[in-house]
Amino acid sequence: MALRSPPKERVRQFWDQNPCGTSGNPHPPSTHEFFRWVESERDLREPFIAQFAQWTEWRDQRVLEMGVGAGTDHVKFIRAGAKCFGVDVSTSSVALTHQRLRFEDLQGKLSVSDVEDLPFPDDYFDFVYSWGVIHHTENTAKAAREALRVLKPGGRFCIMIYHRYSLVCLQAKLVYGLLRGRPFRSLDSIARDHLESFGTKVFSNRQALALFPGQSARVTNVMTPYDLRYARHRFLPPLLGRLLPSFLGYFLVVEGTKGDRATDAG
Ligand SMILES: C[S@@+](CC[C@H](N)C(=O)[O-])C[C@H]1O[C@@H](n2cnc3c(N)ncnc32)[C@H](O)[C@@H]1O
């Protein structure tokens, strides 16, 4: 798929080279051991995902995952019996997810597509899920509108994006602002240049809700092991994380139900 925008191409290159959740994997790529490691790391670091994804609730329902990455959440929806569709802009991420489905003999429909321009009709899905994706795309509001467009009225969405008033952002401000002699550098510029792929954005709860105007939606902030990283691959133990206030957590999850009236496409 050709991408017309250079920033988007840069995002794609980043994730092609660093498929999500695979860094530090000691096993040869695309082997059973490789995927088992990816899954166990995720279960260890992000056990709270289950409470949002609700895998078993979507049996026989049509689910879209926007930004499948290496496919860890995706396989869980399919194992639980959902009719799954997945997109990602990164070719290597989609290839990894494909491989994973093949290993487990699971059926899913994957495509290399842009979350800002989803290749699906209006009102098609029962559930639209996206974990840590739409803050990486150039036009996050457009991706949110696409999520609502393809969702059936009464369908549910669950979208995780990064939280600006979090310990991760505070540390980034210290490291890339204060310690580099740039105390007035904005968090937006730090996030753009230093939080994973180029152009990453971070949101307040209010800004996150504003991405889904006119919908009944709520926000949950989640404290994550990434909120206190003490070395490149060393994170806060999950149990300790529970002692910290969740409102300072890096993950901001917006969950809601699509109203009968479509939102203004703007
Ligand atoms: C942090 S990873 C999250 C992946 C997966 N949801 C997970 O939790 O492991 C971000 C993903 O978003 C994808 N992405 C970024 N911009 C995108 C876009 N415009 N369209 C589709 N996928 C995009 C990247 O390729 C990458 O796989």
The ligand as an ORCA input file, in Angstrom:
! r2SCAN-3c Opt
* xyz 0 1
  C       2.653      0.493     19.795
  S       2.274     -0.544     18.394
  C       0.790     -1.339     18.979
  C       0.477     -2.596     18.233
  C      -0.565     -3.498     18.896
  N      -1.853     -2.871     18.994
  C      -0.073     -3.911     20.257
  O      -0.649     -3.445     21.251
  O       0.897     -4.681     20.316
  C       1.657      0.649     17.226
  C       1.178      0.047     15.927
  O       0.429      1.035     15.205
  C       0.657      0.851     13.835
  N       0.297      2.078     13.123
  C       0.815      3.317     13.260
  N       0.213      4.189     12.415
  C      -0.724      3.477     11.725
  C      -1.660      3.805     10.699
  N      -1.767      5.043     10.217
  N      -2.455      2.829     10.227
  C      -2.349      1.546     10.699
  N      -1.478      1.173     11.687
  C      -0.679      2.133     12.182
  C       2.133      0.526     13.795
  O       2.528     -0.050     12.577
  C       2.297     -0.399     14.990
  O       2.124     -1.748     14.641
*
